[in-house]
Amino acid sequence: MINRLIEGYRDDSRVVALALGGSYARNTATEQSDFDLFILISSSHFDFFREHFSNELEDKFDFLIAEEFFYIESWGYIFKALDKDGKQYDISILPENRIDEMGIKSSNIVLIDKTGAYTSEVANANDDISEQLGLMISDKRIYAKRFIIDTFQFLTAWKAADYWVIVKFLEKLRKYLMVLLRIKSGSVGKHSFAPEKKFSQDVGTELEENYSVGSLPHVAETFNYMVTTYLMLVEDSEKRNLGAVIELAGFCDSEKGILL
């Protein structure tokens, strides 16, 4: 499929550059790895390209399904696609006049570059993750507060027996907790915005193994486990705020977690 994309966009005036990143570019891919692609689009064509890109991937390149998912600062507009062999693709697009916003790594492999701009960015890329870790540390209190707020949401959903919302907020709490664990360990992993990747190996915790939503009793057990871990990671002020929120929601606080 990569070769099809190269051939399909080589002479396309809308496409300025196409590059491969991630584990396939670093030669560390496994069977579960997805393909990370980065496409720079002519600024004058970007809006139209973005609007039609999903359909183009399905119709022109015969992907099984494709859709835009979200925007990540220093990355671009992310499209996810699945080909008919079951391989997954994360495809980031940005207009060429915003190339400085794209988090380009020195390991990225340039497949198409009509202006040389992307190649130059790769050559001058700074892969030092210490800056990313510094940003995460500076935002530690933000993640700690988000955990507290969503704890209230989780407990409110629990009392209402709103099981879809319970699972939703349990996943959010997991994300915030993993970021806090990364900060403690001094590791940002692969990407500061995707702390779940290779979580157990990077952080050295059993949290991922303990995370399961197979039954409501196990959800309660997992939530208690998360709260206990959280209390070991945060300052006294966050501990007090969490206790206040738990009591506000009508639950009992203990050193071992929440008694549901």
N, C-alpha and C positions, 0 to 999 in steps of 0.2 A: 504493500500500500504506500510506503514511503516513496518508492520509485515512481508510482503513479502520480503522487502529488507533485513530485519534482517535475515530471514531464508535463503535467497539466498546467503548472504555473510558470514554467521556464519562460514562455513567450507571452505570458499574461501581463499586460501593461499595468494592471492594478497592483500586482505583487512586486514589491521592491526587494524583499529578502525572505528566505526561508531557512530555518536552522533547527537542528535536533539538539535537545538538551536532556537533562535528567540522567537516569541510570544507564540508558542505552548509549549516551554520549560518553559516559565515564567507564563503560565496559563493566558495570556492576549489576546489570539487569538479571532478574530471575524470571521464572515462568509467570509470576504474578505481577511483574512490572508493567506499567503502562508506558506509552510513548509520549514524550513531552516535546511538542513542536511550537515554534515561535515564528510568526509571520508578520513582517512589516508591510503595511499597505500604503499605497499612494494616498496622501492626505485628501486629495480632491475626490477620491473614490471610496474613502473609508466607510462613510455612513451607509452607502448602498451595499458595499461588500458585506458589512456586518449584518445588515438586515436580511440578506439572502444566503449567508454562508452556510447555515444549517441545511437548507434545501439543496445547496450546491454539493455539499459533502455526500448527501444521500443520492442525488440524481446523477451527478457527474462522475463521482468517484465510487459509487455503489457501497457506501457505508450502510450498515443495517439501520442505524439511527444516529442522529446528531442533534444537539441543542445547545444554545448558550446558557451558561449556568450562573456566572457571577463575574464581577470585576475585582481584581486584586491590585492594590497600589504597588508599583514597582514590578508589575508582571503583565497586566493587560486584561483584556476581555477574554474570559475563559470559555471555550466551547469543549464539551465532552462528546466523544463519539465512540461507537462500537462497530467494529467491522464484522464481516460474516464469518471470520475465523475465531471470533471471541476475543480479539485483542482490543484493549481500550486505549483511547487517545485523549490527552489533554492538549488542546490547541489554543495558544494565546495569540491574540492579534492586537496590534496598535498601529496608528498612523505614523508615517515616517517622521513627521515633525515632533513626535513625542518619544523618540528612541531613547532619549536620556532617562525616561521614566522606567524603562524596561530593565529588570534585574538580570543583566547578561553575565554569564559565567565564562571563565576562561576555558572550561571544558566543552562548551557548546560547539557543535560541528556545523559549519556553514554549508548549506546545500545549494542555496541560490543567493547571490548578492550582486545586484545590478549597479549599485553605486559605490560599493566598497565601505559604506558606513557601518554596516553590521560587523564586517570583518575587523574593522578598526576597533570597535567596541569590545570584541572578543579579545583582541590582542592586548588591550589596556584594562581588561577586567580585573577588579580587586575581589578576590574570593575570601578575604579575611572575614571570619564570622564573628570576631570579637565585637564589631560595631553592632551587629544584630543582637548579640547577647546583652550589650549595654542598653539597647533600646528596650529589650524585654525586662531587664532589671528595673529600669526607670518606670516601667508600667506595672510593676508588681502589685502595687496597691490597687490599681484599676482592676486587675484580674481577681484579686482577693475580694473586692467589693462586689464584683459581678457574681461571684460564687454565692455571696450572702443573699443578694437580691433574688437569684434564681433558686436558692434554697427555699425561700418563702413561696415562690411560685410552685415548686415541686410539692411542698407540704400542703398548699392550698388545693392543688389538683388531687393529692392523695385523699384528703378529707372528702372531696367531691366524687371520688372514685372515677375520675376522668383519666382513663388508662392511657389514651394516646398522648395526652399532655404530660402525664407522668414520665413516660418513656422519653418524650422530647426534652424535658428539663433534666432528666438524669444524664442524657448525652451532653447537654451543655455544661453541667457540672463536671463531667469527666474531662471535657476540653480545658476548662479553666484550671482544674487540678493538675493536669499534665503540664501545662505551661508553668505553673508554680514549681512543680518538681524539676522541670528543666532548668529553671532559674537556680534552684538549690544545687543541682548537679553541675552547673556551669556549662551545659550543653544545649545548643539550640537545635540540634539534630540537623535534618536536611533543610528545613525551611521554618522560619519563626512563625509563619502563619499556618503551618500544618504540623503541629507537634505530635500528632498521632502516628506519624510515619516512623517505623522501627522503634516504637516507643519503649518496649521492654529492654531492648539491647542498649538504647541510648541512655536511659534513665536508671535502669537496674531496679525495677519495681515489679511487684506482682499485680499491680492494679489491672493491667490489661487481662491477665488470666482470670481475675476475679470478676470482671465485668460481664454480666450476662443478664438478660431480661426474660429468662425462660418462665419465671413464675413470680407472682407478687411477693411471696416470702423472700425470694432471692433478691428482688428489687430492694426490699427493705434492708436486707443484709448488705447489699452493695452500697446503698446510700449511707448506712451507718459507717461502713468502711471508709467511704470517701470523706465523711465529716471528721472521722478520727484522724485521717491522714492530713486533712486541711489544717486541723488544730495544731499539728506539729510543724507547720510550715509558715504560719503567719504571726504577726505581732499581737500583743495583748489586746490592743484596741479592736482588731478584727475579731479576735476570740469573743470579746464582750459583745460586739455588734451581732455576731452570729447567734450567740445565746439569746440576745434580745429578740431577734427575728424568730427564732424557734419558739420562744415563749409566746410571741405575738400570734403565731400561727396555731397556738394551742397544743404544743407538744412539749415533752419533758426533755431537758438537756442533761447529759451526763458526760463523764470523761470518756466513756466508751462509744459515744455517738448519740443518736436519737432513738428513744424508746418508742417504737411504733406499735 
